[in-house]
């Protein structure tokens, strides 16, 4: 029974973190119909930013996530303004190739500047601490990251559904021309949405630095999982991203423990294929 609870909690925590990482990608994809291939590299940049803030200033990730979130918001919004925007409206593959090129640049820049070595931020306030929940041993840094991920997802969902700017985002996603006729500055909305997407991975990456090593390839797996979460949950749907992420986290955790560790991602992608065959728009697509 203790093993079951351990695996269950691990899966839920992983799912909550996947949800926040995927939420920004889901928003960009759902509103702009642009696949941001640099999403994983933005996460990597966030983790490096938090790591160096901790090393040079001594600021704990429990506080530096604010700085990484803000930095990634402006980096992502700037990437849209100066790179992605120039590719929209041209060839169908142009935005995808633009973000792919950006991902290659960011990865190789960090590889050149910081080497491929793994870097782990030590001396954080939650380092080595655990919590016992129904007999399961839970890492406090990961638990805090998962809880805060859920909080941020709730805040993001409230903003989309209940605020004026959120309604403008929904209108732009549904019909850009009609939204412009109603006075919505869709170009500003696109910039904001791209910035929010970066902010989500900035916040997630800031917290994840407290328990994960940082290296230039760290965002690759999270990026791949995020794409699966978005397609499974539905483009542009925050509740869909969360539900899909929790489901993926549980499938990954249970398959890895009860079948074999090498089978956990096989199970995840098998689930993805099964769902999209039945419902191509995902579970909660707009």
C-alpha angles and dihedrals in degrees: 000000000000090000091052092051091046092052092044094052092044090052093049092048092049090047094052091051092046087051094059093044091051097042095077092046090049092052094049093046094045098045103035102023087230123135107219104209090178093065094102091046090053087056090050091050090050091053092048090048092052091044094054092043087055094046098044103032101022093233114156119235087241085073106020092065086083090061094043091049092051093044093050091047091059094039092052094043090048090049089056095047096048104028118014098040091058091056098048114101094023124087114349092243095045099095091045092050091045093055090042089055090048090052091052091049095049094046095048093043090056091042090054096044101038104022123229091283120127113245122197122192107229131192096042118155094250098039113139094358120134137186126212113225117179090331095313121121109229126189109236096214091054092043092052090048091051094047093048090047089058091048092051092048090053091050091049092048091049091051092051096046106032110031133076093241089049092055089049089053091050092048092050090050093051099044122352096191094049090048090053090051088055091055100262114147096224093183089058090047091053091051091048093048092050089049092050090050090055092044091056093056090040092059093042092048091048092057095039091060088073092070109011129074117242122230135143095266096047094105097052098084094040090050092052092048090047091056090052091047092051094048091045097045098040132263112284097004116124095188088047091052091050095047092046092046093051090048091050091047091053095045090048093048098045095041091049092051105035100034110023136301091245090057099057096090091040087059092047094053092042088056090048093052092047093053098044091049089058098034113018093184092059130243099299106012119159 
